[in-house]
Amino acid sequence: MPDEPVDLDALGLSLRERRQREGLSLREAARQAEVQPTTFSRVEEGRLPDLTTYQRLISWLGVSSDTFIQHRLV
């Protein structure tokens, strides 16, 4: 994962919103994103994914890799 913290709430909400908007089951959304359904569910619930999973999920969402990164002010 990046050195900066990830906004897990925003990531989970974005996943859930797209899945519900498209009427997808958790299993179908996970299949499309190429992750396990249990992993998809955990990230939806606010768990931190590994880097590969993060990349697959943001790709599925169609957003930039830094969309959910909380940049620290120095």
C-alpha positions as CSV (number, residue, x, y, z in Angstrom):
1,M,0.0,0.0,0.0
2,P,1.1,3.6,-0.4
3,D,2.9,5.4,2.4
4,E,-0.1,7.7,2.9
5,P,-3.2,6.4,4.6
6,V,-6.1,5.2,2.5
7,D,-9.6,6.5,3.2
8,L,-11.1,3.1,3.7
9,D,-14.6,4.4,4.4
10,A,-14.7,6.2,1.1
11,L,-13.3,3.2,-0.8
12,G,-15.9,0.9,0.8
13,L,-18.7,3.3,0.1
14,S,-17.7,3.7,-3.5
15,L,-17.6,-0.1,-4.0
16,R,-21.0,-0.5,-2.4
17,E,-22.5,2.4,-4.3
18,R,-21.4,1.1,-7.7
19,R,-22.4,-2.4,-6.9
20,Q,-25.9,-1.4,-5.8
21,R,-26.3,1.2,-8.7
22,E,-25.6,-1.6,-11.2
23,G,-27.7,-4.2,-9.3
24,L,-24.7,-6.5,-8.9
25,S,-24.5,-9.2,-6.3
26,L,-21.4,-9.2,-4.2
27,R,-20.2,-12.3,-6.0
28,E,-20.7,-10.8,-9.5
29,A,-19.0,-7.5,-8.5
30,A,-16.0,-9.5,-7.1
31,R,-15.9,-11.6,-10.2
32,Q,-15.7,-8.5,-12.4
33,A,-13.0,-7.0,-10.2
34,E,-11.1,-10.3,-10.2
35,V,-11.0,-10.6,-6.4
36,Q,-12.6,-13.1,-4.0
37,P,-16.1,-12.2,-2.8
38,T,-15.0,-12.3,0.8
39,T,-12.2,-9.9,0.1
40,F,-14.6,-7.5,-1.8
41,S,-17.0,-7.7,1.2
42,R,-14.2,-7.0,3.7
43,V,-13.1,-3.9,1.8
44,E,-16.7,-2.7,1.5
45,E,-16.8,-3.0,5.3
46,G,-13.7,-0.9,5.7
47,R,-10.8,-3.4,5.8
48,L,-7.5,-2.5,4.3
49,P,-6.8,-4.5,1.1
50,D,-3.4,-5.6,-0.1
51,L,-1.8,-3.7,-2.9
52,T,-2.9,-6.0,-5.7
53,T,-6.5,-6.0,-4.5
54,Y,-6.4,-2.2,-4.1
55,Q,-5.3,-1.9,-7.7
56,R,-8.0,-4.3,-9.0
57,L,-10.7,-2.5,-7.1
58,I,-9.8,1.0,-8.2
59,S,-9.5,-0.3,-11.7
60,W,-13.0,-1.8,-11.4
61,L,-14.2,1.6,-10.1
62,G,-12.5,3.3,-12.9
63,V,-10.7,5.8,-10.7
64,S,-7.1,6.9,-10.2
65,S,-4.9,5.1,-7.8
66,D,-4.6,8.2,-5.6
67,T,-8.4,8.8,-5.3
68,F,-8.6,7.3,-1.8
69,I,-5.2,8.4,-0.5
70,Q,-5.3,10.8,2.3
71,H,-2.3,13.1,1.8
72,R,-0.5,14.3,4.9
73,L,0.2,17.9,5.4
74,V,3.9,18.5,6.2
